[in-house]
Amino acid sequence: MLDGVSLDQLRTFVAAADSGSFSSAGRRLGRAQSVVSQTMANLEGQLGVKLFDRSGRLPLLTEAGRALLADARAVLHRMDAFKVRARGLSEGLEPELSAAVDVMFPIELLTRAVTDFQTAFPDTPLRIYVEAMGAVLQPVLDRRCAIAISGSLPLVPSELSQDRLLAVGMVMVAAPAHPVAALPAPISSKALEGFVQLVLTDRSKLSEGRDFGVLSPKTWRLADLGAKLSFLRAGLGWGSMPHWLVADDLAAGTLVELAIEDWPTGFKMPMFAVHRSDGPPGPAGRWLIQRLKALASDCAEHDADTLPEDGTVRTSTSNTSEQRTA
């Protein structure tokens, strides 16, 4: 009998409980009072419990009725959400959105965009993978992610399309007690050869056999930017970091900026939204990219004069393209 309980019965039950009478529920639902009353009687018969006490002038919820009312509301809410999601899928909305995000991308900006995404697409699950270098692009190439927010790998495969977002300021830093910090500026590459440079490593094979921004033959390679920051603070080496991540350290003096001959002053890393050319994102993915672009326009590190429309960084240093990911 319980298998025969319908959504119409549940909606009538909720309407009767909220309205306080069967006649009011009938007016709300556009039905006669007798139809509402019969619908409730049928539902009570199927459930085997009394939902309303009809001994008074107006029907009152019984204890069982009050207990089941919350469940009825929950069922109807889930059904409404089911219909909304089905309608979205029929219009091309992704059942789930997966994105790989470069660890260099400002986390505050990403958090704001994802917060807005949750409001705009509450029924679309979001998967975010934070990676570095080629590991950001590899999931898109493998079709495991619809989009990527990438910047730390300057070599973008031809299968991918790019949409510029912003430019992230990069600085070379070391702990104030590190010997490199005491070298006269600008520091030459020769002077750096005896000191360990902390470098992010690529967990994919997209840049296998190539180094970007490596100025010292002595390197420690890390796959985690947080670990690199901790090592820098501990004086275990020197290296480049996104300015947004070390701004507080520079202000507090726990890290100092290094002036290096082969590192252009004010260098900025361009960041792009990337997707497969033969598989553009759906409505949710496009919305997220546009939201990131809108937020990036207000980002303090966005510099349109330094970063022209084609994404090429203008600098007087000839090997800038190989200084993007140290």
C-alpha positions in Angstrom: 0.0 0.0 0.0 2.8 2.4 0.8 4.2 2.1 -2.7 1.0 3.7 -3.9 1.6 7.0 -2.0 1.8 9.8 -4.5 3.4 13.2 -4.6 0.0 14.7 -5.1 -1.1 13.2 -1.8 1.9 14.6 0.0 1.4 18.0 -1.5 -2.2 17.9 -0.4 -1.2 16.8 3.1 1.3 19.7 3.4 -1.2 22.2 2.1 -3.9 21.0 4.6 -1.4 21.2 7.4 -0.2 24.7 6.4 -3.7 26.1 5.7 -5.3 24.9 8.9 -8.4 23.4 7.2 -9.3 21.3 4.2 -11.4 24.1 2.7 -8.4 26.5 2.8 -6.2 23.8 1.3 -8.7 23.3 -1.5 -8.7 27.0 -2.4 -4.9 26.9 -2.4 -4.8 23.9 -4.6 -7.8 24.8 -6.8 -9.8 21.8 -5.6 -13.1 21.2 -3.8 -13.0 20.6 0.0 -14.4 17.1 -0.5 -11.5 16.2 -2.8 -9.0 17.3 -0.2 -10.8 15.4 2.5 -11.0 12.2 0.4 -7.3 12.5 -0.6 -6.4 12.7 3.1 -8.6 9.8 4.0 -7.0 7.7 1.2 -3.5 8.7 2.4 -4.2 7.8 6.0 -5.6 4.4 4.8 -2.4 3.7 2.9 -0.1 4.8 5.7 -2.1 3.1 8.4 -2.0 6.1 10.7 -4.3 9.1 11.4 -2.7 12.3 10.2 -5.6 14.7 11.4 -7.9 14.7 14.3 -11.3 15.6 12.9 -13.2 15.7 16.2 -13.2 19.5 16.4 -14.4 22.2 14.1 -11.1 22.2 12.2 -8.8 19.3 11.5 -5.7 19.2 13.8 -2.5 17.4 13.2 -2.1 14.3 15.3 1.3 13.4 16.8 1.9 11.0 13.9 0.8 13.8 11.5 3.3 16.2 13.0 6.1 13.6 12.8 5.4 12.7 9.1 4.9 16.3 8.0 8.6 17.1 8.1 9.3 14.0 6.0 6.7 14.9 3.5 8.2 18.4 3.1 11.7 16.8 2.6 10.3 14.5 -0.1 8.7 17.3 -1.9 11.8 19.5 -1.6 14.0 16.7 -3.1 11.5 16.2 -5.9 11.5 19.9 -6.7 15.3 19.8 -6.8 15.2 16.7 -8.9 13.0 18.5 -11.5 15.2 21.6 -11.5 18.3 19.5 -12.1 16.7 17.4 -14.8 15.6 20.6 -16.5 19.2 21.9 -16.3 20.6 18.7 -17.7 18.1 18.8 -20.6 19.4 22.3 -21.4 23.1 21.1 -21.4 24.1 21.8 -17.8 26.9 19.6 -16.7 26.0 16.9 -14.1 29.3 17.7 -12.4 32.0 20.3 -13.0 35.7 19.3 -12.5 38.4 21.9 -12.6 42.2 21.8 -12.1 43.6 25.0 -10.6 47.2 26.2 -10.7 48.7 26.5 -7.2 49.9 29.9 -8.2 46.4 31.2 -8.7 45.3 33.6 -5.9 43.3 31.4 -3.5 41.1 34.3 -2.2 39.9 35.0 -5.7 39.2 31.3 -6.3 37.3 31.1 -3.1 35.1 34.0 -4.0 34.3 32.6 -7.4 33.5 29.1 -5.9 31.3 30.7 -3.3 29.3 32.5 -6.0 29.2 29.3 -8.1 27.6 27.4 -5.2 24.8 30.1 -5.1 24.3 30.0 -8.9 24.5 26.2 -9.3 23.5 24.7 -5.9 22.8 21.3 -7.4 26.0 21.0 -9.5 28.8 19.2 -7.6 32.2 20.9 -8.0 35.5 19.1 -7.9 38.6 21.2 -7.6 42.1 19.8 -8.0 45.0 22.1 -7.0 48.1 21.2 -9.0 51.3 22.8 -10.5 52.8 23.1 -13.9 51.8 20.3 -16.3 49.7 18.5 -13.7 47.2 21.4 -14.1 46.7 20.7 -17.8 47.0 16.9 -17.9 43.5 16.3 -16.5 42.0 18.5 -19.2 44.0 16.7 -21.9 42.8 13.3 -20.4 39.2 14.7 -20.3 39.1 14.2 -16.5 38.5 17.9 -16.0 36.5 20.3 -18.1 38.6 23.3 -17.4 42.0 24.3 -15.9 43.3 27.6 -14.5 46.9 27.5 -15.6 49.9 29.7 -15.7 53.0 28.0 -14.3 53.6 25.9 -17.5 54.4 28.1 -20.5 54.1 25.3 -23.0 50.4 24.8 -23.7 49.5 21.8 -26.0 47.8 22.7 -29.3 44.7 20.7 -28.4 43.9 23.4 -25.7 42.3 26.8 -26.0 43.1 29.6 -23.6 41.2 32.6 -22.2 43.3 35.1 -20.3 42.3 35.9 -16.7 45.0 37.9 -14.9 48.7 38.2 -14.2 50.2 37.1 -10.9 53.3 38.9 -9.6 56.2 36.7 -8.8 59.1 37.4 -6.5 62.4 35.7 -5.6 62.7 35.4 -1.8 64.8 33.9 1.0 64.8 34.0 4.7 66.7 37.1 6.0 69.3 34.9 7.7 70.0 32.9 4.5 73.5 33.7 3.0 71.9 34.7 -0.3 70.1 37.6 1.4 73.5 39.1 2.3 74.8 39.1 -1.2 75.1 42.5 -2.9 72.3 43.3 -5.3 71.8 42.5 -8.1 72.8 39.0 -7.4 74.5 37.2 -10.4 73.7 33.7 -11.5 77.3 32.8 -10.7 76.9 33.9 -7.1 73.8 31.7 -6.8 75.4 28.5 -7.9 76.5 27.5 -4.4 73.1 27.8 -2.8 70.1 25.4 -3.0 67.2 26.7 -5.1 63.8 25.4 -4.1 61.8 24.5 -7.2 58.3 23.2 -7.9 58.4 19.9 -9.7 56.0 18.8 -12.5 54.1 15.6 -11.6 53.1 15.2 -15.3 55.3 14.5 -18.3 54.4 17.6 -20.2 57.7 19.4 -19.3 59.8 16.3 -18.8 63.5 17.1 -19.3 63.0 20.9 -19.2 63.5 23.4 -16.4 61.8 26.8 -16.1 63.3 29.5 -14.0 66.0 27.3 -12.6 69.1 29.5 -12.0 71.2 27.2 -9.7 72.6 23.8 -10.4 71.8 22.8 -6.8 68.0 22.3 -6.5 65.6 20.7 -4.1 62.3 19.9 -5.9 59.0 19.9 -4.2 55.5 19.2 -5.5 53.7 21.3 -2.9 53.8 25.1 -2.7 53.0 25.1 1.0 56.0 22.9 1.7 58.2 25.3 -0.4 57.0 28.2 1.6 57.8 26.5 4.9 61.3 25.5 3.6 61.9 29.1 2.5 60.9 30.5 5.9 63.3 27.9 7.5 66.2 29.1 5.4 66.6 25.8 3.6 67.0 27.5 0.2 65.8 30.4 -2.0 63.3 30.5 -4.8 60.4 32.2 -6.5 56.9 32.6 -5.0 53.6 34.3 -6.0 53.6 37.7 -4.3 50.0 37.3 -3.0 51.2 34.3 -0.9 54.3 35.9 0.6 53.1 39.5 1.0 52.6 39.1 4.7 56.0 37.4 5.1 57.7 40.3 3.3 55.9 42.8 5.4 56.8 41.0 8.6 60.4 40.4 7.6 60.2 36.6 7.8 61.2 36.6 4.1 63.1 39.2 2.0 62.9 39.9 -1.7 66.0 39.2 -3.7 67.2 41.3 -6.6 68.6 38.9 -9.2 70.2 39.9 -12.5 68.5 37.2 -14.5 65.1 37.8 -13.0 63.1 40.8 -14.4 61.9 43.3 -11.8 58.1 43.2 -11.6 57.8 39.9 -13.4 54.2 38.7 -13.7 53.0 35.2 -14.6 50.0 35.2 -17.0 47.1 33.0 -15.9 44.6 31.4 -18.3 41.4 29.5 -18.2 42.0 26.5 -20.4 39.8 23.8 -22.0 40.0 21.4 -24.8 39.3 23.0 -28.2 37.1 20.0 -29.2 35.3 19.9 -25.9 34.4 23.4 -24.5 32.8 23.6 -21.1 29.0 23.6 -20.6 27.0 26.4 -18.9 28.4 25.9 -15.4 32.0 25.8 -16.6 31.5 28.9 -18.8 29.8 30.7 -15.9 32.8 29.9 -13.6 35.3 31.2 -16.2 33.3 34.4 -16.6 33.1 34.9 -12.9 36.8 34.5 -12.5 37.4 37.0 -15.2 35.0 39.5 -13.6 36.7 39.1 -10.2 40.2 39.2 -11.8 39.4 42.7 -13.2 39.3 43.9 -9.6 42.4 41.9 -8.5 45.3 44.1 -7.4 47.7 42.0 -9.3 45.9 42.3 -12.7 48.0 44.5 -15.0 46.7 44.9 -18.5 49.7 47.1 -19.5 52.2 44.4 -18.7 50.0 41.6 -20.2 48.7 42.3 -23.7 45.7 40.5 -25.2 47.8 37.6 -26.6 49.2 36.8 -23.2 52.8 37.6 -24.1 54.8 39.1 -21.2 56.7 42.2 -22.4 60.1 42.4 -20.8 63.7 43.2 -21.9 65.0 39.9 -20.7 65.4 37.5 -23.6 64.8 34.2 -21.6 61.7 35.3 -19.7 59.7 32.4 -21.1 61.9 30.1 -19.1 61.6 32.0 -15.9 58.0 31.3 -15.2 57.8 28.4 -12.8 60.8 28.2 -10.5 
